[in-house]
């Protein structure tokens, strides 16, 4: 009996040592670098006013007026790099496309063209968002880090309208087309916080605001993000976060004269590799 107990104790001790050897070490609040890829369930609320050379456009709601789908699932990729102890740089990107054809319910002016109520219009939208962040981790402790963050969101927005049928139902393809392309850099100032409540878990929160008025752009940006990461392996794990960007911008550039109100928010779920 004593021999069996000895063998059982040795077996259990071996399992414990094996588990300790294979268990991921405690996650730190800040990585040396990381790369992540995720699926982004995004939802946007966008209003655009495109002025002509001598006319003021009508604010157009892309969902209500043009029936552009407000939600979509897209791929997004990003990463962070900390070359020095307190200095971190981050970059992320995603792109979204949407199109629709509908009979519009009201007349509006867009890029100097008039689109009359009851005409059938095809709309095409493409948006690309590149986000850059610099974080100075002013306070770094064993299980948390905190510091100011400077961000720059570069938003590229292209919207095209093409009348398909006039108000009488006659073919009007190619008779009335207009498109605008907006490249809007929007800086922000905020704060970033990272906390490791357990060996395999990490929580992060970012938020910021900025307003700038530099000819020919007048912009305001508000952003926020809350993330939870779980690392079952030493250098890899899973990431779930909620993010929101609210941009209001006026532009008098040649390629886009008008105003843009853009709210993009959603949930991202993906895989992260860290070191």
Secondary structure, DSSP 8 states (H G I E B T S, - for coil): -HHHHHHHHHHHHHHHHHHHHHS-----SS-SEEEEEEEEEEEEEEEEEE--SSS----EETTTTT---SEEEEEEEEEEEEEETTEEEEEEEEEEEEEEEEE-SS-EEETTEEE-TT-EEEEEEEEEEEEEEEEEEEEE-SSEEEEEEEEEEEEEEEEEEEEEE-TTS-B-TTTSEEEEEEEEEEEEEEEEEEEEEETTEEEEEEEEEEEEEETTEEEEEEEEEEEEEE-SSSSEEEEEEEEEEEEEEEEE-SS-EEEEEEEEEEEEEEEEEE-
